[in-house]
Amino acid sequence: MREHTWELVRRLTERLDDHSTLPVEQRRILQILKISEEAGEVAEAVIGALGQNPRKGFSHTWDDVRAEVCDVITTGMVALDRLTPDAAEVFARHLARIAERDLGERRRPVPAPSPFAGTAPFYRRYRSGPPAAAGALLARSVADVDEPTLLDLGSGTGQVPLALHAVFARVDMVEPDAGMVAEAELLLPYLQGPGQTVRVHQVKAEDFTPPSETWRADLVTICRAFHWVGQDAVLRQLDAWTTPQTTVAVMGDRSLWDLENDWTKALRLLIQSFLGEDRRAGPGDIFTPPGRPYADILAGSAFSDVREYRFEEQREWTPRQVIGYLSSTSFASRAVFGDQWQAFERKALRLLAEHCEERTGLLTEDNTFTVLLADRRP
């Protein structure tokens, strides 16, 4: 199954790092030198394909040449990934400049780097969907609808559709981050049963276009993503994209950054010692807290009848799982830490091990999953 190219490159880089004891700078230099080595193997393959080595004759095929060229490209991509956590964006901008210079093409501006750049594989593995009780609440909102349609905005890697898809005849997932979309597409065989339609749209929530003029959503879900969308604009658009009975559900829980357990507070202080006191929002930005409570934003929209539901959850983590979770976040991802990641990871694992419960060897998190259901007033 297809994986996003640069996500795969990042995983290759991490695997190489796991098997190396050299400092970061030396790894970069050796990776760049590796490009020349691979280019030499291309030259050897071309000579062999032409039969121009008197000792070896026709020692290679043109398939060998193609494979060696692919090795050069892959080695160069890993080298770029070692040089910058924003390798995909750097390459896309460079390619756009070449196209404009040599082809006379004016390309659309490359979007700003996603605050979740490089997090998708970790997001799919370490982020949970809504708890079962919250899922049952959402399912009841469409209990009287024949063949209902779910619109999930800010889908990430598809946690909400994975929890709810059996209830819906149609599911439309909207997510702008290319890596997240690639991971979500891996779920499609599990989400799409007989008679079901599941689509993934790589676009911002405010730029989403319904699949047809008659398309309407019966339930709209926004999980852990309301802060990232143009709230007022999206709510205005939802007024046109939904039926009179549609419910909008804005939901989520608190991140480990916000929790006040002893171990989460110690972890937050460690993150701040590396990145500064402000909470980050991707490699280049600072997090801005929501200006208004979400309930007030919903109350000022067409979906002004707002009810709140709270579901208490207790989760248990191993230290390694916490590191995986942090790798899925905008405030402590590997791209945010850059060259400091390995030093941070070592210190974080030691800190977390010191806070594990002696009996279980686990870390306990008490959290609340909050669901705001918003309907039009009768």
C-alpha positions in Angstrom: 0.0 0.0 0.0 1.2 3.5 -0.8 2.9 5.6 1.8 3.8 9.3 1.5 7.3 9.5 0.0 8.8 11.9 2.5 7.3 10.1 5.4 9.0 7.0 4.2 12.3 8.9 3.8 12.0 10.1 7.4 11.6 6.6 8.6 14.7 5.5 6.6 16.7 8.3 8.2 15.6 7.2 11.6 16.5 3.6 11.0 20.0 4.7 9.9 20.3 6.8 13.0 19.3 3.9 15.2 22.3 1.9 13.8 24.9 4.8 14.0 27.0 5.9 17.0 28.5 8.9 15.1 27.7 12.5 15.9 24.9 14.2 13.9 27.3 16.4 11.9 29.4 13.4 10.8 26.3 11.5 9.7 25.3 14.4 7.5 28.7 14.6 5.9 28.9 10.8 5.2 25.3 10.9 3.8 26.3 13.6 1.3 29.5 11.7 0.4 27.3 8.6 -0.1 25.6 10.4 -3.1 28.9 10.4 -5.0 29.4 6.7 -4.2 25.9 5.9 -5.6 26.5 8.1 -8.7 29.7 6.0 -9.3 27.6 2.9 -9.3 25.3 4.4 -11.9 28.3 5.0 -14.1 29.5 1.4 -13.6 26.1 0.1 -14.5 25.9 2.2 -17.7 29.4 0.9 -18.8 28.2 -2.6 -18.1 24.9 -2.1 -19.9 26.9 -0.9 -23.0 29.4 -3.8 -22.7 32.4 -1.4 -22.6 34.4 -3.0 -19.8 36.8 -5.4 -21.6 37.0 -7.7 -18.6 33.3 -7.9 -17.7 31.6 -7.3 -21.0 27.8 -6.9 -20.7 27.7 -7.1 -16.9 24.6 -5.0 -16.3 21.2 -4.3 -17.8 19.3 -1.1 -18.2 17.1 -2.2 -15.4 20.2 -2.2 -13.3 20.9 1.4 -14.4 17.4 2.5 -13.5 17.8 0.8 -10.1 21.1 2.6 -9.4 19.6 6.0 -10.4 16.8 5.3 -7.9 19.5 4.7 -5.3 21.1 8.1 -6.1 17.7 9.8 -5.7 16.9 8.0 -2.4 20.3 8.8 -1.0 19.9 12.4 -1.9 16.5 12.6 -0.3 17.9 11.1 2.9 20.7 13.6 2.8 18.2 16.5 2.5 16.2 15.0 5.3 19.3 15.0 7.5 19.9 18.7 6.6 16.4 20.0 7.4 13.2 18.7 9.1 11.3 20.5 6.4 12.8 18.5 3.5 9.6 18.0 1.6 8.8 21.7 1.6 12.4 22.7 0.8 12.4 20.3 -2.2 9.0 21.4 -3.4 10.1 25.1 -3.4 13.3 24.3 -5.2 11.5 22.3 -7.9 9.0 25.2 -8.3 11.9 27.6 -8.8 13.5 25.3 -11.4 10.2 25.0 -13.2 9.7 28.7 -13.3 13.3 29.3 -14.5 13.6 26.6 -17.1 10.0 25.9 -18.2 8.6 29.4 -17.8 5.9 28.0 -15.5 4.4 30.1 -12.7 3.5 27.5 -10.0 1.1 28.0 -7.2 2.9 29.0 -4.0 3.9 26.1 -1.9 1.8 26.0 1.2 3.5 26.9 4.5 4.9 23.9 6.3 2.2 22.0 8.3 2.6 22.3 12.1 2.3 18.5 12.0 5.1 17.9 9.4 6.5 14.4 9.9 4.1 13.4 12.6 1.6 11.2 10.6 3.0 7.7 11.3 3.1 8.5 15.0 -0.3 10.1 14.9 -1.9 7.0 13.5 -0.3 4.8 16.1 -0.4 6.8 19.3 -3.5 9.0 19.0 -6.8 7.5 20.2 -10.2 8.0 18.8 -13.3 9.0 20.8 -14.1 6.8 23.7 -16.8 4.2 23.2 -19.4 6.2 25.1 -18.7 9.3 23.1 -19.0 7.3 19.9 -22.3 5.9 21.0 -23.5 9.5 21.7 -22.5 10.6 18.2 -24.2 7.5 16.6 -27.5 8.4 18.3 -27.5 11.8 16.5 -28.2 10.0 13.2 -30.2 7.1 14.5 -33.3 8.3 12.6 -31.5 9.0 9.3 -31.5 6.5 6.5 -28.0 6.0 4.9 -26.4 9.0 6.8 -23.3 10.9 5.7 -20.4 11.8 8.0 -18.2 14.8 7.3 -15.0 14.7 9.4 -13.0 17.9 9.3 -9.3 17.8 10.4 -9.4 14.1 10.1 -5.7 13.5 10.9 -5.1 9.8 10.2 -8.8 8.9 10.5 -9.4 8.1 14.2 -13.0 9.4 14.2 -14.1 7.6 10.9 -12.5 4.4 12.2 -14.7 4.6 15.3 -17.9 5.6 13.5 -17.7 4.3 10.0 -20.1 1.3 10.5 -22.9 3.7 11.2 -22.6 5.7 8.0 -23.3 5.0 4.3 -20.9 7.8 3.2 -17.8 9.2 5.0 -15.9 12.2 3.7 -12.6 12.9 5.5 -11.0 16.3 5.1 -7.3 16.8 6.0 -4.7 19.2 4.5 -1.5 17.5 5.7 -0.2 15.2 2.9 1.4 12.8 5.4 -1.8 12.4 7.4 -3.8 11.8 4.2 -1.4 9.0 3.1 -1.8 7.3 6.5 -5.6 7.8 6.4 -5.7 6.1 3.0 -4.2 3.0 4.5 -7.4 2.7 6.5 -9.7 2.7 3.5 -9.9 -1.1 3.1 -11.1 -1.3 6.7 -13.5 1.6 6.5 -15.3 0.9 3.2 -17.7 -2.0 3.4 -20.3 -3.2 1.0 -22.5 -0.2 -0.1 -20.3 2.3 1.7 -18.5 5.3 0.1 -15.4 6.6 1.9 -13.4 9.5 0.4 -10.4 11.4 1.6 -10.0 15.1 0.6 -6.6 16.7 0.9 -7.7 20.3 1.5 -8.2 22.7 4.4 -11.6 22.6 6.0 -12.4 26.1 4.8 -11.5 25.1 1.2 -13.5 21.9 1.1 -16.0 21.5 -1.8 -18.8 19.0 -1.5 -18.6 16.1 -3.9 -21.9 17.1 -5.6 -24.6 19.8 -5.6 -27.0 17.5 -3.7 -24.5 16.3 -1.1 -25.4 17.0 2.5 -23.7 15.9 5.7 -25.9 14.5 8.5 -23.2 14.6 11.2 -20.1 16.9 11.2 -17.2 16.0 13.5 -14.1 18.1 14.4 -11.9 16.2 16.8 -8.8 17.9 18.3 -8.8 20.2 15.3 -11.1 23.1 15.8 -8.2 25.4 16.8 -6.6 24.7 13.4 -9.5 25.6 11.1 -11.0 29.0 10.2 -13.8 28.5 12.7 -16.3 31.2 11.7 -15.8 30.6 8.0 -16.2 26.8 8.3 -19.4 27.2 10.4 -20.9 29.5 7.8 -20.1 27.0 5.1 -21.5 24.1 7.2 -24.9 25.9 7.2 -25.0 25.3 3.4 -23.5 21.8 3.4 -25.9 20.2 6.0 -29.5 19.2 6.5 -31.8 21.0 8.9 -31.3 18.2 11.4 -27.5 18.0 11.2 -25.5 18.0 14.4 -22.0 19.5 14.5 -19.7 17.8 17.1 -16.6 19.6 18.3 -14.7 17.4 20.6 -11.3 16.5 22.1 -9.3 16.0 25.3 -6.4 17.7 26.9 -2.9 17.1 25.6 0.0 15.9 27.8 1.3 19.5 27.7 -1.8 20.7 29.6 -2.2 17.9 32.3 -1.0 18.5 35.8 0.1 15.1 36.9 3.6 15.0 38.4 5.1 13.3 35.4 3.4 15.5 32.8 4.5 18.6 34.6 8.1 17.3 34.8 7.9 16.4 31.1 6.6 19.8 30.1 9.5 21.4 32.0 12.0 19.2 30.1 10.5 20.2 26.8 10.7 23.9 27.8 14.4 23.4 28.7 15.0 22.5 25.1 12.5 24.7 23.2 11.8 27.6 25.4 8.9 28.4 27.7 6.3 29.0 25.0 4.3 26.1 23.6 5.3 25.4 20.0 2.9 24.9 17.0 5.2 23.2 14.5 8.8 23.9 13.6 8.4 27.6 13.1 5.5 28.9 15.2 4.3 29.5 18.7 0.9 28.1 19.8 -1.9 30.7 20.3 -4.6 29.7 22.7 -8.2 29.9 21.5 -9.6 33.4 22.0 -13.1 32.3 22.9 -14.6 29.2 24.4 -15.7 26.8 21.7 -19.2 26.7 23.1 -19.5 30.5 22.6 -18.2 30.2 19.0 -20.8 27.6 18.2 -23.5 29.5 19.9 -22.8 32.5 17.6 -23.3 30.3 14.5 -26.3 28.7 12.8 -25.7 25.8 15.2 -26.5 27.7 18.3 -28.2 25.0 20.4 -25.1 23.7 22.2 -24.9 20.9 24.7 -21.8 19.6 26.5 -20.9 16.0 27.4 -17.9 15.0 29.4 -16.4 11.5 29.5 -13.7 10.7 32.1 -10.8 8.6 30.9 -7.8 7.0 32.5 -5.0 5.9 30.2 -1.8 4.1 30.9 1.5 4.6 29.0 4.9 3.1 28.8 7.7 5.6 28.5 8.2 4.6 24.9 4.5 5.2 24.1 4.8 8.7 25.6 7.7 9.4 23.2 5.6 8.1 20.4 2.7 10.4 21.4 5.1 13.4 21.6 6.3 12.6 18.1 2.6 13.0 16.9 2.2 16.5 18.3 2.7 19.9 17.0 4.5 21.1 20.1 7.1 18.3 20.6 7.5 16.5 17.3 10.9 15.4 15.9 10.7 18.2 13.4 10.3 20.8 16.2 13.3 19.5 18.0 15.4 19.0 14.9 19.0 18.1 15.9 18.1 18.1 19.6 15.7 15.2 19.3 18.0 12.4 20.3 19.3 14.3 23.3 15.8 15.1 24.4 14.6 11.5 23.8 17.3 10.1 26.1 16.5 12.6 28.9 12.8 12.1 28.5 13.0 8.3 28.7 15.1 8.6 31.9 12.7 11.1 33.4 9.6 9.0 32.5 11.2 5.8 33.9 11.7 7.6 37.2 8.0 8.5 37.4 6.6 5.1 36.5 4.5 3.4 39.1 6.7 0.8 40.8 4.1 -2.0 40.7 3.1 -1.7 37.0 6.0 0.1 35.4 3.5 2.4 33.7 2.5 6.1 33.7 -1.1 6.9 34.5 -3.0 9.8 32.8 -6.4 11.1 34.0 -8.1 13.0 31.2 -11.6 14.2 30.1 -12.9 13.8 26.6 -15.4 16.7 26.0 -18.0 16.6 23.3 -19.9 19.8 22.2 -23.0 18.9 20.2 -24.4 21.9 18.3 -27.8 21.9 16.5 -29.9 24.5 14.8 -32.5 25.9 17.1 -36.1 24.7 16.4 
